[in-house]
Amino acid sequence: MVYLTRTEHFNAAHRLYNPRWTKEENEAVFGRCANAHFHGHNFELLITIKGEPDPDTGFIYDAKLLGKLVQEKIIEQLDHRNLNTDVPFMQGKMCSIENLVMGIWNELEPHLPASARLHCLKLVETAKIYVEYYGKQ
């Protein structure tokens, strides 16, 4: 099994805020991330696929095609957007990095060819915070 990782970037704003809680409860849990005016991040998304290399190309999937697919299906939905209000797959969900990476997986996975299965997504929010998601195990 061979693993291939491609890195992409996007910039987006979000707010951590539970509408069932009071303003004080939200601030106690989420701090400045509950700011009513949102806040932004320069996200880094690492997409790792796995498979066996094709005997003719040596690829599990052409990295350029993977980049084009990620741009079309993910980055165009997220880049320079408000994740809470502008992204259909995040509607009705707490806009945490954990929920975001699961949403990205669900958006991307159906579009990959059978020869290249999605193995892992790593989403970096800040220099100190990132998540990894391996799908539903």
Backbone bond lengths (Angstrom), bond angles and torsions (degrees), N, CA, C in turn:
res aa  C-N    CA-C-N  psi(-1)  N-CA   C-N-CA  omega(-1)  CA-C   N-CA-C  phi
1 M - - - 1.454 - - 1.529 107.86 -
2 V 1.333 116.00 132.95 1.456 122.15 178.54 1.523 108.41 -113.63
3 Y 1.326 115.88 142.38 1.458 122.63 179.85 1.523 108.90 -115.31
4 L 1.320 116.71 132.83 1.454 123.21 178.35 1.518 108.25 -123.80
5 T 1.330 116.39 131.98 1.461 120.75 179.62 1.514 110.03 -120.00
6 R 1.301 116.00 133.36 1.463 123.43 174.28 1.524 107.77 -120.04
7 T 1.328 115.97 139.75 1.464 122.17 -179.81 1.521 109.84 -108.07
8 E 1.314 116.02 135.03 1.463 123.21 175.37 1.530 108.11 -131.18
9 H 1.321 115.94 163.01 1.466 121.62 -178.99 1.521 109.69 -130.23
10 F 1.328 115.15 150.27 1.462 120.56 169.90 1.522 108.39 -154.58
11 N 1.317 115.27 156.55 1.458 122.69 177.86 1.520 107.63 -115.14
12 A 1.311 116.96 135.44 1.459 119.42 -178.50 1.523 109.77 -157.61
13 A 1.332 114.35 158.86 1.460 122.03 177.19 1.524 109.32 -111.07
14 H 1.316 115.27 154.34 1.461 120.00 174.08 1.524 109.56 -158.53
15 R 1.302 114.24 174.19 1.464 122.27 177.24 1.513 107.76 -141.15
16 L 1.314 115.78 134.55 1.460 121.05 172.40 1.516 107.08 -95.96
17 Y 1.317 115.37 113.50 1.462 120.56 -175.40 1.518 108.57 -160.66
18 N 1.318 115.71 125.10 1.459 120.89 177.50 1.526 107.83 -98.56
19 P 1.336 118.41 113.93 1.467 120.52 -176.42 1.528 114.16 -65.66
20 R 1.316 117.98 -14.60 1.472 120.96 177.95 1.525 111.86 -80.91
21 W 1.325 116.77 -11.95 1.457 121.75 -177.43 1.525 110.79 -102.31
22 T 1.308 115.07 161.70 1.466 120.32 174.04 1.527 109.42 -74.37
23 K 1.305 115.34 165.89 1.461 120.77 176.47 1.525 110.06 -57.97
24 E 1.327 116.31 -41.04 1.464 121.10 -178.99 1.526 112.01 -66.06
25 E 1.334 116.65 -40.77 1.472 119.60 177.22 1.529 111.13 -63.78
26 N 1.329 116.75 -43.17 1.459 120.54 177.84 1.516 111.53 -61.41
27 E 1.313 117.22 -44.10 1.466 120.83 -179.91 1.522 110.83 -66.24
28 A 1.335 117.28 -35.32 1.467 120.21 179.23 1.533 111.25 -65.86
29 V 1.328 117.26 -37.18 1.462 121.12 -177.98 1.529 111.85 -87.18
30 F 1.325 117.35 -46.00 1.457 121.51 -170.98 1.530 114.40 -102.38
31 G 1.317 117.48 -9.18 1.459 120.62 178.19 1.521 112.05 57.07
32 R 1.319 115.89 -136.64 1.473 120.59 -177.43 1.524 112.65 -66.87
33 C 1.317 117.33 -15.63 1.468 120.19 178.05 1.533 112.27 -71.59
34 A 1.340 117.10 -10.55 1.464 121.82 176.30 1.525 111.88 -89.93
35 N 1.307 117.74 4.65 1.456 123.22 -178.53 1.526 110.68 -51.37
36 A 1.325 116.79 129.01 1.461 122.05 -178.08 1.529 112.48 -62.87
37 H 1.310 117.68 -17.91 1.466 121.55 -178.96 1.527 112.52 -97.19
38 F 1.331 116.82 8.65 1.463 123.33 177.35 1.530 111.15 68.73
39 H 1.309 115.92 176.46 1.465 123.28 175.52 1.530 106.88 -153.27
40 G 1.333 116.33 160.19 1.453 118.92 -173.28 1.508 114.18 -122.25
41 H 1.328 114.56 164.74 1.464 122.93 178.42 1.520 109.41 -139.77
42 N 1.310 115.12 154.12 1.456 123.08 168.67 1.524 105.81 -100.28
43 F 1.320 116.58 94.85 1.459 122.19 -174.38 1.523 111.51 -80.35
44 E 1.319 114.82 147.76 1.457 122.23 171.12 1.523 106.68 -120.68
45 L 1.319 116.45 127.94 1.457 122.22 -178.48 1.519 108.74 -116.95
46 L 1.327 116.84 121.10 1.459 122.61 176.61 1.520 108.15 -108.08
47 I 1.316 115.78 120.33 1.454 122.87 -177.34 1.521 108.09 -107.66
48 T 1.323 117.44 118.06 1.461 121.14 178.96 1.517 108.85 -112.13
49 I 1.330 114.25 124.38 1.459 120.99 176.06 1.524 108.07 -112.91
50 K 1.329 115.38 162.18 1.459 119.28 179.97 1.519 109.94 -137.90
51 G 1.325 114.76 153.96 1.447 120.30 178.32 1.514 110.44 168.93
52 E 1.308 115.33 -173.57 1.462 122.12 177.63 1.519 108.45 -103.11
53 P 1.326 117.62 136.64 1.462 120.05 -179.61 1.532 112.46 -61.29
54 D 1.313 114.77 139.07 1.456 121.71 174.79 1.525 108.25 -67.03
55 P 1.335 119.12 134.36 1.463 120.27 -177.61 1.534 113.39 -64.19
56 D 1.326 117.99 -26.07 1.465 120.79 -178.13 1.528 112.90 -84.86
57 T 1.341 117.43 -36.52 1.476 120.22 -176.12 1.520 112.88 -105.03
58 G 1.326 116.42 -25.31 1.454 120.11 -172.94 1.514 112.69 81.40
59 F 1.335 117.82 0.19 1.466 123.08 -178.35 1.526 110.76 -97.12
60 I 1.353 116.78 148.47 1.462 118.74 163.17 1.531 108.41 -82.40
61 Y 1.328 115.37 -29.71 1.476 122.96 174.50 1.513 106.01 -168.01
62 D 1.292 117.15 137.84 1.461 121.71 -178.70 1.537 109.25 -59.89
63 A 1.326 117.57 121.85 1.474 122.47 -177.35 1.522 111.44 -60.61
64 K 1.339 117.74 -32.98 1.472 120.40 177.34 1.519 110.52 -66.32
65 L 1.327 116.33 -41.41 1.464 119.84 177.82 1.523 111.09 -66.73
66 L 1.330 116.79 -37.40 1.462 119.93 176.15 1.525 109.92 -61.90
67 G 1.322 117.07 -44.49 1.462 120.78 177.79 1.516 112.08 -60.14
68 K 1.331 116.63 -43.59 1.471 120.83 178.65 1.526 110.98 -62.93
69 L 1.332 116.81 -42.54 1.460 121.76 179.22 1.533 111.00 -62.67
70 V 1.323 116.63 -45.51 1.471 120.63 -179.71 1.530 110.24 -64.79
71 Q 1.321 117.00 -40.92 1.469 119.92 177.41 1.527 110.84 -59.57
72 E 1.327 115.54 -47.60 1.465 121.04 -175.71 1.530 112.79 -68.95
73 K 1.315 117.24 -45.92 1.465 120.85 -171.85 1.533 113.92 -89.85
74 I 1.356 117.62 -24.15 1.465 120.24 -173.65 1.526 111.81 -120.03
75 I 1.312 117.08 -61.32 1.464 120.61 -171.66 1.522 111.66 -61.21
76 E 1.321 117.97 -42.08 1.469 120.09 179.09 1.522 112.13 -61.15
77 Q 1.321 117.59 -28.01 1.471 120.58 177.65 1.530 112.47 -80.01
78 L 1.347 117.08 -25.86 1.458 120.77 -169.90 1.528 115.35 -108.21
79 D 1.318 117.29 -32.85 1.459 120.14 -170.27 1.528 112.35 -67.53
80 H 1.330 114.84 127.78 1.465 124.08 -178.95 1.533 111.22 57.02
81 R 1.311 115.09 41.79 1.465 121.90 178.45 1.527 109.78 -121.54
82 N 1.321 113.41 163.24 1.454 120.86 169.53 1.529 105.30 -93.33
83 L 1.309 117.45 112.52 1.459 121.88 -174.57 1.529 112.23 -62.40
84 N 1.334 116.63 -30.57 1.462 120.28 -179.29 1.524 112.67 -72.38
85 T 1.333 117.02 -34.34 1.466 119.56 -170.95 1.524 114.70 -115.10
86 D 1.329 119.13 -23.25 1.463 121.65 -171.09 1.522 114.97 -104.60
87 V 1.311 118.14 -9.18 1.469 120.64 -171.63 1.532 109.45 -110.38
88 P 1.335 117.16 109.09 1.469 119.46 -175.60 1.530 114.32 -54.10
89 F 1.341 118.57 -41.29 1.465 118.46 -176.03 1.520 113.67 -73.85
90 M 1.345 117.93 -5.71 1.467 120.51 176.00 1.531 112.34 -102.41
91 Q 1.318 117.76 -3.54 1.454 121.32 -178.41 1.528 111.08 -60.70
92 G 1.323 115.58 133.06 1.456 121.43 177.77 1.520 114.70 78.02
93 K 1.338 117.16 8.22 1.466 120.88 -179.85 1.525 109.81 -118.47
94 M 1.315 115.67 150.32 1.455 119.83 170.32 1.525 106.67 -62.42
95 C 1.314 117.17 131.74 1.461 121.48 -171.93 1.537 111.94 -88.13
96 S 1.316 115.71 53.92 1.464 121.47 177.39 1.524 108.97 -85.11
97 I 1.308 115.74 161.50 1.467 120.45 176.93 1.532 110.40 -63.25
98 E 1.328 117.39 -31.41 1.464 121.17 178.36 1.534 110.72 -64.76
99 N 1.336 116.88 -47.29 1.465 119.65 178.69 1.520 111.51 -68.54
100 L 1.326 116.82 -34.28 1.459 120.59 179.21 1.528 111.05 -63.62
101 V 1.326 117.79 -46.04 1.471 119.30 -178.07 1.536 111.17 -65.98
102 M 1.330 117.79 -34.44 1.467 119.91 176.68 1.525 110.69 -68.33
103 G 1.338 116.55 -38.04 1.465 120.16 176.67 1.515 111.92 -64.40
104 I 1.331 116.60 -41.61 1.467 120.72 177.48 1.525 109.95 -60.15
105 W 1.318 116.68 -45.80 1.475 120.97 178.81 1.528 110.07 -55.37
106 N 1.334 116.26 -49.44 1.464 120.72 -177.04 1.523 112.32 -63.80
107 E 1.317 117.20 -30.71 1.461 121.51 177.86 1.526 112.02 -75.74
108 L 1.312 116.80 -35.47 1.459 121.29 -172.86 1.531 113.80 -88.48
109 E 1.315 116.91 -42.00 1.465 121.63 -171.38 1.538 114.50 -52.17
110 P 1.327 119.96 -44.78 1.473 118.99 -176.65 1.533 114.43 -65.39
111 H 1.323 117.71 -14.60 1.460 120.79 -174.73 1.522 113.82 -97.72
112 L 1.324 116.97 -3.52 1.461 119.98 178.32 1.524 110.10 -83.46
113 P 1.332 117.11 146.17 1.468 118.86 176.63 1.524 110.56 -69.36
114 A 1.319 116.46 159.15 1.468 121.37 -178.93 1.524 111.99 -59.67
115 S 1.324 117.55 -26.44 1.465 120.73 -178.55 1.523 113.53 -74.41
116 A 1.325 117.24 -14.07 1.475 121.23 -177.15 1.517 109.44 -131.32
117 R 1.302 115.48 95.64 1.467 119.95 -179.42 1.529 110.59 -85.98
118 L 1.307 114.97 144.22 1.463 120.37 176.70 1.526 108.38 -70.37
119 H 1.323 116.37 125.94 1.462 121.78 -178.68 1.524 111.61 -101.78
120 C 1.337 117.12 -48.89 1.458 120.88 -174.14 1.520 109.92 -156.00
121 L 1.322 115.22 144.31 1.457 121.81 167.24 1.520 107.26 -117.23
122 K 1.315 115.59 133.14 1.458 121.49 173.31 1.522 105.91 -117.83
123 L 1.324 116.37 122.47 1.453 121.68 -179.51 1.515 108.53 -117.06
124 V 1.332 115.68 116.42 1.459 122.58 -178.19 1.528 107.81 -98.82
125 E 1.325 115.72 120.65 1.467 121.70 -180.00 1.523 110.98 -94.60
126 T 1.324 116.69 -44.19 1.462 122.56 177.88 1.528 107.47 -140.73
127 A 1.323 115.44 175.87 1.466 119.37 177.58 1.528 111.64 -62.79
128 K 1.326 117.13 -18.51 1.468 121.55 -177.27 1.529 114.50 -109.21
129 I 1.336 117.60 -8.62 1.465 119.55 -173.49 1.526 110.73 -134.65
130 Y 1.331 115.53 126.26 1.460 121.18 170.73 1.516 108.13 -149.72
131 V 1.346 115.08 161.51 1.456 121.50 175.20 1.525 108.50 -125.90
132 E 1.318 114.78 154.00 1.458 121.97 172.37 1.518 107.31 -123.05
133 Y 1.325 115.63 140.04 1.458 120.16 -179.88 1.520 108.96 -134.57
134 Y 1.329 115.93 131.77 1.459 122.79 -176.67 1.526 111.69 -114.08
135 G 1.310 117.16 19.10 1.462 120.54 -177.91 1.519 110.54 79.74
136 K 1.294 114.82 178.11 1.474 119.46 178.72 1.512 107.72 -75.23
137 Q 1.308 116.09 118.32 1.469 121.88 -176.95 1.510 110.40 -92.70
